Amino acid sequence: MAVQAFLGLRRWRGNPVCRATDRHEAWVALAALLLMALGAPVLGWLSGSLTDDALQQSVRTQHAQRHPTPAVVVRKASGRSRFAQDPESAAVTEDSSRTSVVAGWRAPDGTARTGKVTTTSAATTPGARIRIWTDEQGLPATRPMDSATARTHAVLAGVGATLAGAGLTETARRLVVWRMMQRRYSRLDRAWAEVGPDWGRTGTGS
Protein backbone atom coordinates (compact mmCIF):
# COMPACT_ATOMS: atom_id res chain seq x y z
CA MET A 1 0.00 0.00 0.00
CA ALA A 2 2.79 2.43 0.86
CA VAL A 3 4.53 1.72 -2.45
CA GLN A 4 1.32 2.28 -4.42
CA ALA A 5 0.67 5.57 -2.67
CA PHE A 6 4.23 6.70 -3.32
CA LEU A 7 3.97 5.85 -7.01
CA GLY A 8 0.78 7.87 -7.07
CA LEU A 9 2.84 10.92 -6.11
CA ARG A 10 4.55 10.83 -9.51
CA ARG A 11 1.26 10.45 -11.34
CA TRP A 12 -0.25 13.40 -9.47
CA ARG A 13 2.68 15.77 -10.02
CA GLY A 14 1.64 18.59 -12.31
CA ASN A 15 -1.97 17.41 -12.35
CA PRO A 16 -4.27 20.43 -11.92
CA VAL A 17 -6.83 18.40 -9.97
CA CYS A 18 -4.23 17.20 -7.47
CA ARG A 19 -5.26 18.23 -3.98
CA ALA A 20 -2.90 19.15 -1.17
CA THR A 21 -4.13 16.15 0.79
CA ASP A 22 -3.16 13.85 -2.08
CA ARG A 23 0.39 15.15 -1.92
CA HIS A 24 0.43 14.84 1.86
CA GLU A 25 -0.70 11.22 1.68
CA ALA A 26 2.01 10.48 -0.87
CA TRP A 27 4.70 12.04 1.32
CA VAL A 28 3.46 10.04 4.29
CA ALA A 29 3.72 6.92 2.13
CA LEU A 30 7.27 7.86 1.12
CA ALA A 31 8.29 8.33 4.75
CA ALA A 32 6.74 4.97 5.66
CA LEU A 33 8.48 3.29 2.73
CA LEU A 34 11.87 4.64 3.81
CA LEU A 35 11.27 3.51 7.39
CA MET A 36 10.32 0.01 6.26
CA ALA A 37 13.22 -0.24 3.82
CA LEU A 38 15.90 1.26 6.08
CA GLY A 39 14.66 1.70 9.62
CA ALA A 40 13.13 -1.76 10.10
CA PRO A 41 16.30 -3.65 8.99
CA VAL A 42 18.45 -1.48 11.25
CA LEU A 43 16.09 -2.20 14.14
CA GLY A 44 16.28 -5.92 13.36
CA TRP A 45 20.08 -5.85 13.18
CA LEU A 46 20.36 -4.05 16.52
CA SER A 47 17.88 -6.40 18.14
CA GLY A 48 19.65 -9.47 16.76
CA SER A 49 23.07 -8.19 17.83
CA LEU A 50 21.96 -7.39 21.38
CA THR A 51 20.17 -10.72 21.67
CA ASP A 52 23.22 -12.58 20.39
CA ASP A 53 25.51 -10.82 22.86
CA ALA A 54 23.20 -11.70 25.75
CA LEU A 55 22.76 -15.32 24.64
CA GLN A 56 26.47 -15.86 24.00
CA GLN A 57 27.19 -14.57 27.51
CA SER A 58 24.58 -16.99 28.82
CA VAL A 59 26.26 -19.81 26.87
CA ARG A 60 29.63 -19.01 28.43
CA THR A 61 28.09 -18.84 31.89
CA GLN A 62 26.25 -22.13 31.50
CA HIS A 63 29.33 -23.93 30.22
CA ALA A 64 31.35 -22.54 33.11
CA GLN A 65 28.78 -23.62 35.72
CA ARG A 66 27.67 -27.00 34.35
CA HIS A 67 29.89 -30.02 33.99
CA PRO A 68 29.57 -33.52 32.51
CA THR A 69 29.60 -36.01 35.38
CA PRO A 70 29.81 -39.83 35.37
CA ALA A 71 26.84 -41.55 36.98
CA VAL A 72 25.70 -45.12 37.65
CA VAL A 73 22.17 -46.28 36.95
CA VAL A 74 20.39 -47.54 40.06
CA ARG A 75 17.06 -48.46 38.45
CA LYS A 76 14.64 -47.30 35.84
CA ALA A 77 12.17 -44.63 36.91
CA SER A 78 8.61 -43.97 35.83
CA GLY A 79 7.74 -40.66 34.21
CA ARG A 80 10.19 -38.12 32.89
CA SER A 81 12.75 -35.92 34.47
CA ARG A 82 13.08 -32.40 33.16
CA PHE A 83 16.83 -32.90 32.81
CA ALA A 84 17.99 -34.10 29.37
CA GLN A 85 21.39 -35.65 30.00
CA ASP A 86 24.11 -37.28 27.92
CA PRO A 87 26.90 -34.74 27.28
CA GLU A 88 28.45 -36.88 24.56
CA SER A 89 25.30 -37.05 22.43
CA ALA A 90 24.01 -34.42 20.06
CA ALA A 91 21.51 -31.90 21.30
CA VAL A 92 18.43 -33.79 22.43
CA THR A 93 15.35 -33.25 20.29
CA GLU A 94 11.74 -34.17 20.76
CA ASP A 95 12.29 -37.26 18.61
CA SER A 96 15.20 -38.52 20.70
CA SER A 97 14.64 -41.72 22.65
CA ARG A 98 14.97 -40.72 26.29
CA THR A 99 14.70 -42.93 29.33
CA SER A 100 14.08 -41.84 32.91
CA VAL A 101 16.35 -43.53 35.42
CA VAL A 102 17.42 -43.13 39.01
CA ALA A 103 21.18 -42.70 39.04
CA GLY A 104 23.90 -42.04 41.56
CA TRP A 105 26.92 -39.76 41.17
CA ARG A 106 29.29 -37.66 43.20
CA ALA A 107 29.25 -33.88 43.56
CA PRO A 108 32.46 -31.87 43.07
CA ASP A 109 33.05 -31.96 46.84
CA GLY A 110 32.79 -35.77 46.86
CA THR A 111 29.27 -35.95 48.31
CA ALA A 112 27.25 -38.90 47.01
CA ARG A 113 24.03 -37.88 45.33
CA THR A 114 21.08 -39.77 43.86
CA GLY A 115 18.30 -38.47 41.67
CA LYS A 116 16.01 -39.05 38.73
CA VAL A 117 17.43 -37.99 35.37
CA THR A 118 16.84 -38.78 31.72
CA THR A 119 19.36 -40.22 29.34
CA THR A 120 19.57 -41.05 25.65
CA SER A 121 21.99 -43.85 26.41
CA ALA A 122 20.85 -47.32 25.35
CA ALA A 123 22.43 -48.84 28.48
CA THR A 124 19.94 -48.22 31.29
CA THR A 125 20.16 -51.44 33.27
CA PRO A 126 21.18 -51.20 36.94
CA GLY A 127 24.92 -50.69 37.18
CA ALA A 128 25.26 -49.17 33.70
CA ARG A 129 27.43 -46.09 33.49
CA ILE A 130 26.09 -42.92 31.94
CA ARG A 131 27.14 -39.31 31.87
CA ILE A 132 24.95 -36.45 33.08
CA TRP A 133 25.17 -32.69 33.46
CA THR A 134 25.46 -31.25 36.97
CA ASP A 135 25.86 -27.73 38.32
CA GLU A 136 28.51 -26.41 40.71
CA GLN A 137 26.68 -27.96 43.68
CA GLY A 138 26.50 -31.34 41.99
CA LEU A 139 22.76 -31.12 41.33
CA PRO A 140 21.32 -32.31 37.99
CA ALA A 141 21.17 -29.58 35.39
CA THR A 142 19.91 -29.23 31.84
CA ARG A 143 22.32 -29.43 28.97
CA PRO A 144 23.93 -25.99 28.44
CA MET A 145 22.98 -24.10 25.32
CA ASP A 146 25.51 -24.23 22.51
CA SER A 147 26.75 -21.24 20.55
CA ALA A 148 25.04 -22.25 17.29
CA THR A 149 21.64 -22.50 18.98
CA ALA A 150 22.13 -19.11 20.59
CA ARG A 151 23.01 -17.61 17.22
CA THR A 152 19.88 -19.10 15.65
CA HIS A 153 17.70 -17.57 18.37
CA ALA A 154 19.39 -14.21 17.83
CA VAL A 155 18.74 -14.35 14.09
CA LEU A 156 15.08 -15.18 14.69
CA ALA A 157 14.84 -12.28 17.14
CA GLY A 158 16.32 -9.95 14.54
CA VAL A 159 13.93 -11.13 11.84
CA GLY A 160 11.01 -10.77 14.23
CA ALA A 161 12.04 -7.22 15.15
CA THR A 162 12.35 -6.32 11.46
CA LEU A 163 8.88 -7.63 10.66
CA ALA A 164 7.41 -5.97 13.74
CA GLY A 165 9.01 -2.65 12.83
CA ALA A 166 7.68 -2.82 9.28
CA GLY A 167 4.22 -3.80 10.50
CA LEU A 168 4.07 -0.97 13.03
CA THR A 169 5.21 1.51 10.38
CA GLU A 170 2.48 0.41 7.99
CA THR A 171 -0.09 0.54 10.78
CA ALA A 172 0.99 4.08 11.67
CA ARG A 173 0.77 5.11 8.01
CA ARG A 174 -2.75 3.77 7.72
CA LEU A 175 -3.80 5.61 10.90
CA VAL A 176 -2.31 8.88 9.65
CA VAL A 177 -4.00 8.52 6.25
CA TRP A 178 -7.30 7.62 7.92
CA ARG A 179 -7.06 10.74 10.07
CA MET A 180 -6.29 12.88 7.02
CA MET A 181 -9.29 11.45 5.21
CA GLN A 182 -11.53 12.17 8.18
CA ARG A 183 -10.38 15.77 8.20
CA ARG A 184 -10.96 15.99 4.43
CA TYR A 185 -14.51 14.71 4.77
CA SER A 186 -15.16 17.13 7.61
CA ARG A 187 -14.07 20.07 5.45
CA LEU A 188 -16.25 18.82 2.59
CA ASP A 189 -19.23 18.55 4.92
CA ARG A 190 -18.71 22.12 6.17
CA ALA A 191 -18.32 23.43 2.63
CA TRP A 192 -21.49 21.65 1.51
CA ALA A 193 -23.37 22.97 4.50
CA GLU A 194 -22.47 26.49 3.41
CA VAL A 195 -23.42 26.22 -0.26
CA GLY A 196 -25.89 23.35 -0.23
CA PRO A 197 -29.07 25.34 0.53
CA ASP A 198 -28.44 27.64 -2.46
CA TRP A 199 -27.42 24.88 -4.88
CA GLY A 200 -29.09 25.36 -8.28
CA ARG A 201 -31.03 28.49 -7.36
CA THR A 202 -31.27 31.26 -9.92
CA GLY A 203 -28.99 34.19 -9.22
CA THR A 204 -26.72 32.36 -6.81
CA GLY A 205 -23.94 32.07 -9.35
CA SER A 206 -24.28 28.28 -9.61
C-alpha positions as CSV (number, residue, x, y, z in Angstrom):
1,M,0.0,0.0,0.0
2,A,2.8,2.4,0.9
3,V,4.5,1.7,-2.5
4,Q,1.3,2.3,-4.4
5,A,0.7,5.6,-2.7
6,F,4.2,6.7,-3.3
7,L,4.0,5.8,-7.0
8,G,0.8,7.9,-7.1
9,L,2.8,10.9,-6.1
10,R,4.6,10.8,-9.5
11,R,1.3,10.5,-11.3
12,W,-0.3,13.4,-9.5
13,R,2.7,15.8,-10.0
14,G,1.6,18.6,-12.3
15,N,-2.0,17.4,-12.4
16,P,-4.3,20.4,-11.9
17,V,-6.8,18.4,-10.0
18,C,-4.2,17.2,-7.5
19,R,-5.3,18.2,-4.0
20,A,-2.9,19.1,-1.2
21,T,-4.1,16.2,0.8
22,D,-3.2,13.9,-2.1
23,R,0.4,15.1,-1.9
24,H,0.4,14.8,1.9
25,E,-0.7,11.2,1.7
26,A,2.0,10.5,-0.9
27,W,4.7,12.0,1.3
28,V,3.5,10.0,4.3
29,A,3.7,6.9,2.1
30,L,7.3,7.9,1.1
31,A,8.3,8.3,4.8
32,A,6.7,5.0,5.7
33,L,8.5,3.3,2.7
34,L,11.9,4.6,3.8
35,L,11.3,3.5,7.4
36,M,10.3,0.0,6.3
37,A,13.2,-0.2,3.8
38,L,15.9,1.3,6.1
39,G,14.7,1.7,9.6
40,A,13.1,-1.8,10.1
41,P,16.3,-3.6,9.0
42,V,18.4,-1.5,11.2
43,L,16.1,-2.2,14.1
44,G,16.3,-5.9,13.4
45,W,20.1,-5.8,13.2
46,L,20.4,-4.1,16.5
47,S,17.9,-6.4,18.1
48,G,19.6,-9.5,16.8
49,S,23.1,-8.2,17.8
50,L,22.0,-7.4,21.4
51,T,20.2,-10.7,21.7
52,D,23.2,-12.6,20.4
53,D,25.5,-10.8,22.9
54,A,23.2,-11.7,25.8
55,L,22.8,-15.3,24.6
56,Q,26.5,-15.9,24.0
57,Q,27.2,-14.6,27.5
58,S,24.6,-17.0,28.8
59,V,26.3,-19.8,26.9
60,R,29.6,-19.0,28.4
61,T,28.1,-18.8,31.9
62,Q,26.3,-22.1,31.5
63,H,29.3,-23.9,30.2
64,A,31.3,-22.5,33.1
65,Q,28.8,-23.6,35.7
66,R,27.7,-27.0,34.4
67,H,29.9,-30.0,34.0
68,P,29.6,-33.5,32.5
69,T,29.6,-36.0,35.4
70,P,29.8,-39.8,35.4
71,A,26.8,-41.5,37.0
72,V,25.7,-45.1,37.6
73,V,22.2,-46.3,36.9
74,V,20.4,-47.5,40.1
75,R,17.1,-48.5,38.5
76,K,14.6,-47.3,35.8
77,A,12.2,-44.6,36.9
78,S,8.6,-44.0,35.8
79,G,7.7,-40.7,34.2
80,R,10.2,-38.1,32.9
81,S,12.8,-35.9,34.5
82,R,13.1,-32.4,33.2
83,F,16.8,-32.9,32.8
84,A,18.0,-34.1,29.4
85,Q,21.4,-35.6,30.0
86,D,24.1,-37.3,27.9
87,P,26.9,-34.7,27.3
88,E,28.5,-36.9,24.6
89,S,25.3,-37.1,22.4
90,A,24.0,-34.4,20.1
91,A,21.5,-31.9,21.3
92,V,18.4,-33.8,22.4
93,T,15.3,-33.3,20.3
94,E,11.7,-34.2,20.8
95,D,12.3,-37.3,18.6
96,S,15.2,-38.5,20.7
97,S,14.6,-41.7,22.7
98,R,15.0,-40.7,26.3
99,T,14.7,-42.9,29.3
100,S,14.1,-41.8,32.9
101,V,16.4,-43.5,35.4
102,V,17.4,-43.1,39.0
103,A,21.2,-42.7,39.0
104,G,23.9,-42.0,41.6
105,W,26.9,-39.8,41.2
106,R,29.3,-37.7,43.2
107,A,29.3,-33.9,43.6
108,P,32.5,-31.9,43.1
109,D,33.0,-32.0,46.8
110,G,32.8,-35.8,46.9
111,T,29.3,-36.0,48.3
112,A,27.3,-38.9,47.0
113,R,24.0,-37.9,45.3
114,T,21.1,-39.8,43.9
115,G,18.3,-38.5,41.7
116,K,16.0,-39.0,38.7
117,V,17.4,-38.0,35.4
118,T,16.8,-38.8,31.7
119,T,19.4,-40.2,29.3
120,T,19.6,-41.1,25.7
121,S,22.0,-43.9,26.4
122,A,20.9,-47.3,25.3
123,A,22.4,-48.8,28.5
124,T,19.9,-48.2,31.3
125,T,20.2,-51.4,33.3
126,P,21.2,-51.2,36.9
127,G,24.9,-50.7,37.2
128,A,25.3,-49.2,33.7
129,R,27.4,-46.1,33.5
130,I,26.1,-42.9,31.9
131,R,27.1,-39.3,31.9
132,I,24.9,-36.5,33.1
133,W,25.2,-32.7,33.5
134,T,25.5,-31.2,37.0
135,D,25.9,-27.7,38.3
136,E,28.5,-26.4,40.7
137,Q,26.7,-28.0,43.7
138,G,26.5,-31.3,42.0
139,L,22.8,-31.1,41.3
140,P,21.3,-32.3,38.0
141,A,21.2,-29.6,35.4
142,T,19.9,-29.2,31.8
143,R,22.3,-29.4,29.0
144,P,23.9,-26.0,28.4
145,M,23.0,-24.1,25.3
146,D,25.5,-24.2,22.5
147,S,26.8,-21.2,20.5
148,A,25.0,-22.2,17.3
149,T,21.6,-22.5,19.0
150,A,22.1,-19.1,20.6
151,R,23.0,-17.6,17.2
152,T,19.9,-19.1,15.7
153,H,17.7,-17.6,18.4
154,A,19.4,-14.2,17.8
155,V,18.7,-14.4,14.1
156,L,15.1,-15.2,14.7
157,A,14.8,-12.3,17.1
158,G,16.3,-9.9,14.5
159,V,13.9,-11.1,11.8
160,G,11.0,-10.8,14.2
161,A,12.0,-7.2,15.1
162,T,12.4,-6.3,11.5
163,L,8.9,-7.6,10.7
164,A,7.4,-6.0,13.7
165,G,9.0,-2.7,12.8
166,A,7.7,-2.8,9.3
167,G,4.2,-3.8,10.5
168,L,4.1,-1.0,13.0
169,T,5.2,1.5,10.4
170,E,2.5,0.4,8.0
171,T,-0.1,0.5,10.8
172,A,1.0,4.1,11.7
173,R,0.8,5.1,8.0
174,R,-2.8,3.8,7.7
175,L,-3.8,5.6,10.9
176,V,-2.3,8.9,9.7
177,V,-4.0,8.5,6.3
178,W,-7.3,7.6,7.9
179,R,-7.1,10.7,10.1
180,M,-6.3,12.9,7.0
181,M,-9.3,11.4,5.2
182,Q,-11.5,12.2,8.2
183,R,-10.4,15.8,8.2
184,R,-11.0,16.0,4.4
185,Y,-14.5,14.7,4.8
186,S,-15.2,17.1,7.6
187,R,-14.1,20.1,5.4
188,L,-16.2,18.8,2.6
189,D,-19.2,18.5,4.9
190,R,-18.7,22.1,6.2
191,A,-18.3,23.4,2.6
192,W,-21.5,21.6,1.5
193,A,-23.4,23.0,4.5
194,E,-22.5,26.5,3.4
195,V,-23.4,26.2,-0.3
196,G,-25.9,23.4,-0.2
197,P,-29.1,25.3,0.5
198,D,-28.4,27.6,-2.5
199,W,-27.4,24.9,-4.9
200,G,-29.1,25.4,-8.3
201,R,-31.0,28.5,-7.4
202,T,-31.3,31.3,-9.9
203,G,-29.0,34.2,-9.2
204,T,-26.7,32.4,-6.8
205,G,-23.9,32.1,-9.4
206,S,-24.3,28.3,-9.6
